[in-house]
């Protein structure tokens, strides 16, 4: 669980990130979850965009992904959200 100070720090880092993943009309699949898991392990903080063609609610999708991957939703803005999970060898040092 992240503190508000840690969330604010991660939001600042996330402003500069481009979306790594786009979830489209296919919705959430096991393959996408596996890819997100691998990228989270490599980068720790990622931005995901939900396209308009996806019928799922972006907020619910973010929460579902976070619980499946044991990560935290740092921020949700419109159809874009930030996910954070510390790696085995952390690269981001939280305040």
C-alpha positions in Angstrom: 0.0 0.0 0.0 1.4 3.4 -1.0 1.2 6.5 1.1 -0.1 9.8 -0.4 3.5 11.1 -0.6 4.7 8.1 -2.5 1.7 8.4 -4.9 2.5 12.0 -5.5 6.1 11.1 -6.3 5.1 8.4 -8.7 2.5 10.6 -10.4 5.3 13.1 -11.0 7.4 10.4 -12.6 4.4 9.1 -14.6 3.8 12.5 -16.2 6.7 12.0 -18.6 5.8 8.4 -19.5 4.1 7.4 -22.7 1.6 4.6 -22.6 3.3 1.2 -22.8 0.1 -0.8 -23.4 -3.2 -0.1 -25.2 -6.2 -2.2 -24.3 -8.7 -2.4 -27.2 -11.9 -4.1 -28.1 -10.5 -7.5 -27.2 -10.6 -6.4 -23.5 -8.4 -8.0 -20.9 -6.9 -11.4 -21.7 -4.5 -13.7 -20.0 -1.9 -12.9 -22.7 -2.2 -9.1 -21.9 -1.9 -9.8 -18.2 1.3 -11.9 -18.8 2.8 -9.1 -20.9 1.9 -6.4 -18.3 3.5 -8.6 -15.6 6.7 -8.8 -17.5 6.8 -5.1 -18.2 6.0 -4.2 -14.6 8.9 -6.4 -13.5 11.3 -4.6 -15.9 10.1 -1.0 -15.4 8.1 -0.9 -12.1 6.0 2.1 -13.2 3.9 1.9 -16.4 1.2 3.8 -18.1 -1.7 1.9 -19.8 -4.3 3.4 -22.1 -7.8 1.9 -22.7 -9.0 2.6 -26.2 -12.6 3.8 -26.9 -13.3 0.6 -28.7 -12.9 -1.3 -25.4 -16.4 -1.8 -23.8 -15.0 -2.3 -20.3 -14.9 0.6 -17.8 -11.3 1.9 -17.5 -11.5 2.4 -13.8 -12.7 -1.2 -13.1 -10.2 -2.5 -15.6 -7.4 -0.8 -13.7 -8.5 -2.2 -10.4 -8.9 -5.7 -11.9 -5.3 -5.6 -13.4 -3.9 -4.3 -10.2 -5.4 -7.1 -8.1 -4.4 -9.7 -10.7 -0.8 -8.5 -10.8 -0.4 -7.6 -7.1 0.3 -3.9 -8.0 -1.0 -0.5 -7.1 -3.0 1.9 -9.2 -1.2 5.2 -8.8 -3.5 7.4 -10.8 -6.6 7.2 -13.1 -7.3 10.0 -15.6 -9.9 9.4 -18.1 -9.0 6.2 -20.1 -5.3 6.2 -18.9 -3.9 4.8 -15.7 -0.6 4.3 -14.0 0.4 1.0 -12.3 3.3 0.5 -9.9 4.9 -2.6 -8.5 8.4 -2.8 -7.0 10.7 -5.1 -8.8 12.9 -7.8 -7.2 15.7 -5.3 -7.6 14.0 -1.9 -7.3 15.0 0.9 -9.6 12.7 3.6 -8.2 13.5 4.7 -4.7 10.3 5.9 -3.0 10.3 8.8 -0.5 
